[in-house]
Amino acid sequence: MKDIFQKCTTDGGYFGVLRAQGDHYFTRPILNGLPGPRMEFLGKEKIMWSVNNYLGLANNEEVKKAAMEALETYSVSAPMGSRMMSGNTDEHIALEKRLAAFEQKEDAILFNYGYMGVVGTIDSLTDTDDVILMDKLAHACIVDGSMASRGQVRVFRHNDMNSLEMVLKRVTRDCKGGVLVVTEGTYGMTGDLAPLKEICELKDKYGARLFCDDAHGIGVMGKTGMGTGEYFGVQDKIDIYFGTFAKSFAAIGGFSATRKDAVEWIKYNARTQVFAKSMPMVFVKAVGKTLDLIIHGDERRKKVWEIAGKLKKGLKELGYYIGTGESPLCSVFIPLGDGDVHKIGGGMVHYLRENGVFVSAVIYPVIPLGLCMFRMVPSASHTDADVEETVAVFKKMREDLNLNLKMGDDEIGKINKVYGK
Ligand SMILES: Cc1ncc(COP(=O)(O)O)c(C=O)c1O
């Protein structure tokens, strides 16, 4: 028998390879100050492109006031206990009704974290005879929710409708239970959108249900910010809509919105909610205020799209390859040839950070070997000056590091594959 701690001294674990590059620089970087377009990293101000504050609502004064009032009234403790036992309030229920109305669903259920919401919803709705059919690029919480469930898990190629139909055909032939198709709405890593119209047609054709994790779409996508379902005109076809408060809402928590009986079911079966303390009142009240701002958020939505457009255009003109995602998220791909992903990718991240621009890099296995991707998150609080300064640093990096930005057919093929094309 081994000591359970033995691995801790010898092995970095799953992300351990990153740890070796320097804890608190590349991984777990310490960022001080309020989340916003400029933050402090290692004692110096950087232009921040790594926080998902899409609508610039972090530090909004109205939200802060709502939270302060709630703090005065309820302290940090209220409510105590899980919703099932002693943690339910009129305020929680009222927020759920408002979220359901915003998403045009019959009802909604709150979760303390988006992660817990996805895991709890998928796990509670599926059992041994059911099949969970998820997109290959689905977020870790979708994978974990599927693992927590006793349902059978199948995967289809990212955004590939032939692959989805092939698996649907196969599983619906043999399946004794139901089929839950699970996708993101707007993909948080690559910024591309799930083809929800086609997915809805297919899930209807085969009698399956669709769970759409729209963590990165809510607030930003669609005319009224309802999300990616609204953007494609299929919000009513999404069976379970999921949103987090950790991104556009700039708070914490999340919710699933669906038909009334399904919400009732989740309420009594989602272990991540039944066995966890309910959402603190400070957040319930703050999120309620943020929802008002999102509902009336046309200007902020316009601004984030404008900033995204300018950033993408500026980098593209320098010769950087910008991913084809249709959301504001800006994915910058760099060809690495046979070069060491960690060394070259890390070198670029280091260059950018030391020159005042904070970005995060995505590498293999999230994207194929031979490529490095900067995932840049524009927000409504960025200014034109932030964009111009950032583009200037990317220009200098291209020259100082002598970057060869030219993409060969091989690399283009790999990127297309990332986008399911
Ligand atoms: C697609 C997606 N779903 C769910 C989550 C989890 O949300 P939260 O951070 O609110 O737990 C995230 C967060 O990264 C996400 O990107």
The ligand as an ORCA input file, in Angstrom:
! r2SCAN-3c Opt
* xyz 0 1
  C     -19.212     27.159    -20.171
  C     -19.126     27.282    -18.694
  N     -20.047     26.670    -17.927
  C     -20.020     26.750    -16.605
  C     -19.013     27.427    -15.938
  C     -18.986     27.432    -14.442
  O     -19.498     28.626    -13.986
  P     -19.113     29.227    -12.563
  O     -17.811     29.906    -12.716
  O     -20.255     30.153    -12.306
  O     -19.047     28.116    -11.592
  C     -18.054     28.082    -16.682
  C     -16.977     28.829    -16.001
  O     -15.869     28.885    -16.394
  C     -18.094     28.019    -18.095
  O     -17.177     28.635    -18.847
*
